[in-house]
Amino acid sequence: MIRMSKLADYGTVVMAQMAHAPGRLQSTAEIAAHTRLPATTVSKVLKLLAKQVLVTAERGKHGGYRLSRQPAQISVAEIIDAVDGPFGLTECAAGSGLCTLESSCALRSRWRRISQLVLRAVE
């Protein structure tokens, strides 16, 4: 079975929650309360999303996070990429040099094609 990671799934949940008020600064605790995810998980996800500039962070007592763009301009593919790394259904489809068998694999081109189709769907 092909699945995205649980953390990437949580990333989509966090971003969907933030999309309800895209311009408003939201704290980790507030997002955790609304999503019913552990605050430590929300914090970890937000840091990964901030690293890819899907959200911006403001420090301080009244700090928090907000979306860096309008929700319609952020794709599920970007969220998955921010949390899980380069998109691919297999190692060889995610990028070159990740699999020791890629030079002799007869299925590599097919997996890349399938990965591209799935990627377009989540974009």
Secondary structure, DSSP 8 states (H G I E B T S, - for coil): -----HHHHHHHHHHHHHHTSTTS-B-HHHHHHHHT--HHHHHHHHHHHHHTTSEEEE-STT-EEEESS-GGG--HHHHHHHHH-S--SSHHHH-TTS-TTTTT-SSHHHHHHHHHHHHHHH-
